[in-house]
Structure formats: structure tokens, C-alpha cells
Amino acid sequence: MAVYRPTTLQKGDELPPEIAKLVKESARKKAGGDSSRKSPYSGLWSILLSLISVIYVIPIILVFVNSFKRKAYINKSPFTLPTEKTIVDPLFNNYTSGMEKIGFVSAFGNSLLITVGSVIVIILCTSMCGWYITRVNSVFSKCMYYLCVFSMIVPFQMVMFTLAKTADTLKLGNPIGIIVVYLGFGAGLAVFMFCGFAKSIPIEIEEAAMIDGCNPVQTYFQVVMPILKPTCISVAILEAMWIWNDYLLPSLVLDKTKYKTIPIAIQYLKGGFGSVDMGAMMAMLVLAIVPIIIFYLVCQKYIIEGVVSGAVKG
Amino acid sequence: MNKKVLRIYFPLFALPTLIAFIIGFLVPFGMGIYLSFCKFTTVNDAEWVGMRNFKDIFADKDFIHALWYTALFAVVSVITINVFGFAIAMLLTKGIRGTNIFRTVFFMPNLIGGIVLGYIWQLILNGILANFDKTLTYSATNGFWGMIILMNWQQIGYMMIIYIAGIQNVPGELLEAARIDGATNGQVLTKVILPMVMPSITICTFLTLTNSFKLFDQNLALTNGAPSNKSELLALNIYNTFYGRAGYEGVGQAKAVVFFFIVGAIAVAQLFFTHRKEVQQ
């Protein structure tokens, strides 16, 4: 007669090998997520992706390498490393002469001021406006909402000429004034995103705050704004990417003899001096790229999340 | 929520945005529509001329050329960007080692502005074409493919991020069920994954389509319309009409209105058609 064996296993019991394999497999699936779908060609795909990555990085490295060559040799042989004959002397000559020509430091300052200022103002004003529109829900606020959605599909060329004239009339052609223009033209996307998110906030939370004696301003800053924080980050990233790189709007609105942003300064290097000084051009391109890449590597997580949630809402 | 209480706070909550929106969008837009029927050099000397500006547009050969050139450019770039973006997203959701690094690298060009990108690629493409004794501005075809390469390099990463989010949202049970039913890899892709990521496809085609139609900076930096305005996209053509030819401001504004209707119609039609193909989860 067979002896009865309990089927529950104790800690430390040897598992039959086929079961042990299954347990291991399922643990790996849980930990690795998609690894169950891992294809047998995984090594091959890695190599392919690495090759594509190289293609992605080469242009930037190439510009960096060329920024140390003498200007006459850049167009002739852009794909070679600088040799003794082609290297500039002193080493950072392209950088110093380029910075002097276009006033890079002040352009950088202007770009920074305009971008940071506009993003802060846009976040503050449009998040308040988006929440107001959602909660008041009158005919007027609905009109505002639809106008904002409408403004998102209007191309800039449609308002380019008249916007430049309006800004000129109102004396907005300086780094502070242009913030108003950016708030106006960037409001569409921001209000749209904040409205979408504000709708999903349970109204009971705000009612509780009101019953506890908060006025709308306190309710907004102490209750609503913290809940809106993820949307604030998405909007900030999308607007910052747009404003920092924008060329056309500031070139039309700003008084170009006094204020330049980085894209305007680089375009000026091309147009302002007859024949282009390629050495200075390469050096300035490097200086324009480096801050963005540093910023990107530091805030990568937020940037990618911001793009995803911005795209899903948009 | 007490709406009446909140309404008293209108000047604080909504007014700043509203004023800026009026200055930055509503007034210029309204004036733009009005001025497209006028002859003017500055805004103050506008003189009503009716439909004449719109008639002039279609007599302008450069504009018609730019229209077709832009349409072709948009079609090619939408297809290439989305196909490559989706393919890379599929590879990056396979759990290959180093996925995060690849994702970081592919997304990076998005943060670099159009003007800077234009000059980077001008250097590279001119360097390559120099081997064949040609330059980017040698013909409109060179400029066309130059801009396609540039746009692909810039935008694949952005679309890839959106596709990755879409593919990761496909429930694992669905894929398993399909495999148990004996679906091949190709069938899983076309019958399960593609329908499930349709919302991402809608978004990405919408973004790439409007981006390519509105492209300006890259065009300005890479070729600036050379040779003789043959590589000019619509946005650059409108800009040059405004600021390059004296006395043509009215025509430029009329072109801008036409441009607005084209972009608007494409956006609405495209959203309508791809939305219908989306499946409910």
C-alpha cells in the first residue's frame, strides 16, 4: 500500500526538474515583461539598432570635429579628422571668433529668458484658465475652449504678417513683450491639455476644500494645482521645445538690431556676412546643441513622458 | 462647485490668457482674413480689392509648383517616418538589451531646432554630393531628398516614442491567445497589434502630416528654395511673397488663407478617416 504523501511543498524541498523549469520560466516572464516574446534573432537586432544609433550620432560628432578645422577645409573634406595642416590655431579660434561675430552670449541669454519666462507664464495662466473653463462651463467659456482648439490647426503663416504688426503697435518687440505673444499663440495647446485633465479631477475634492473655507484662489493653488502637476510638466516640455527652437516668430516680432535668440543668431551668421564663415558656423552649431543635449540627458524621463501624454491628449 | 463664486474671479483666472489670446491670435487672424481681400504695404493703407489677390495666386507658377512639391514631400515623409518609427518601436519592445540607450539616442534630434538641423545636414549632404560634383542646390530633387532625410532623422524618434507607448498598451493575453490559435508573426502584427495601436497611428500620421505641410525652418536653412525657388515649400513661398517682393503683401496674405484652408481640411479629413479604423478595447 502506497504511503500518503502531502502534496504541499515545504520551503527547501527539491522540485522535480520539469516543474522547476516551469517555475523559473514564469518568474522570468514576470520580471522581464516582454522577454517571453524575445526573438531568436535578438543579437542580430541589437547589432542593427547599434548601427542605426551610430547613424544618429555621427552628424553631431561630425559638426564637433569640423568645428576645430580651418574654415577653408571644412567644405572640401568634411569627413576627415583635422590634421596638422587643417587644424585651427589657436584651438578654439572658431569658437571665439564666432561668439564675437554673432554675440552668442547675449543671444543665449535672450533665448533662456524668453523660454523660461514664457513657459512659466504659460503654465500659470493657462492652467488657471483651463480649470476655470472646465468648472464654469458657460456658453462663453465653451466658446473660449473651441477657439483654443481651433487655433491649434491654424498655421503660423496665416497670422505671421498681422501678428508682427500688432506686436509692433503694442511695443512688444523685446524679450519681455514677446512673452505675451507666446502666451497668446501657445495658449491653444496648453488650454486644451489642461481642460482635458481638469475634467477628470473629481469635483468632490474641490467642494471639500470650499466647505473647509477655501476661496477659489486657495482651492486652486493648494488643491487643484498639485493635482495638475503631471500635466504642467508635459505642457512645459512641449512649449519649451517649441519656444527654444522657434525661429520665425521671434525673427518677425523682436527688434532684431537689439535682440537675437540663438536660431536668429545662427541664421544671421549665414545671411549677414556675404560668404559664410564655415568654421564659426560649426562652432556655433556645437554651442547651440550642447546645452540642449545636457538638458535632455538630465530630464530625459520627464521629456519622454511629457511627449507621450501630450500626444495622447492631442 | 459654486459657479457663481468662481465667476467673480474671472479677471484673475481667465482674463490674462484671454487678453494674450486676443493679441496673439484672434486679432491677427481676423485682420489676416480681411487683408487677404485688400491691397496693402503696411496694415494702415489697406484698400479693398475683392477677389483679385486670389486670382493672382493661381497665376503664380511658383506657388502652384510649391503646392505640388509640398504635397509630394508630405506624402513621402509621412510614409517613411511612420514606417521606420513603427519598425524601430517594434524592435525596442522586444526586450533587447540596451533598449533605454537606443531610445535616448533616437529621440535626441527632436530637441535640436530646425535652423541648426538644416545647417548640420547641409554640411553632410554637400560633403557626400561633392563626390559626384554636385551640391544640394543643384536640382530640386536633391533638395527634396535632403529634406526627406533630415525630417526622418528628426522625427522618427518622436513617433517611435508614441508607438512604443501604443505597443506596450496591447494586452499580453491578446497576443498569447493569438499565438495559441496558431497565428504566425505576420498575422499577429497585422491582425492584432496594428488594429490595437490604431490610436497611435492616428496621432502620428496627423503630427507628421501637419509638420511636413508647415515645414519652414529646415527648408530655409537647408536650401532656401534654391535653385530658383524650385525647392520651395508652401510656408517658405508665403514668407518670400510677404518679405521678398514689394507690393505683393496682399497676395501673400491670400496665399496664407489658402494655406490655412488646406492644412485645416487635411487635419479634419485625416482625423475623421483614421478615427473610423480604431477598435474599442
Interface residues (C-beta under 8 A of the other chain):
Chain A: G32 G33 D34 S35 R37 K38 S39 S42 W45 S46 L48 L49 S50 I52 S53 Y56 V57 P59 I60 L62 V63 N66 I74 N75 K76 S77 P78 F79 C125 T126 M128 C129 W131 Y132 I133 R135 V136 N137 S138 S141 M144 L147 C148 S151 I153 V154 P155 F156 Q157 M158 V159 M160 F161 T162 L163 K165 T166 A167 L170 L172 V180 V181 Y182 L183 G184 F185 A187 G188 V191 I203 E206 E207 M210 N215 P216 V217 Y220 M241 W244 N245 D246 Y247 L248 I262 P263 I266 Q267 K270 M278 M281 M282 L285 A288 I289 I292 I293 F295 Y296 L297 Q300 I303 I304 V307 V308 A311 V312 G314
Chain B: M1 N2 K3 V5 L6 R7 Y9 F10 L12 F13 A14 P16 T17 L18 A20 F21 I22 I23 G24 F25 L26 V27 P28 F29 M31 G32 L35 T42 V43 I88 L91 L92 T93 K94 G95 I96 R97 G98 I101 F102 R103 T104 V105 F106 F107 M108 P109 N110 L111 I112 G113 G114 I115 V116 Y119 I120 W121 L123 I124 N126 G127 A130 W153 Y158 I161 I162 A165 L175 P199 S200 I203 C204 L207 T210 F213 K214 F216 D217 L220 A221 L234 A235 I238 Y239 F242 E249 G252 Q253 A256 V257 F259 F260 V263 G264 A267 V268
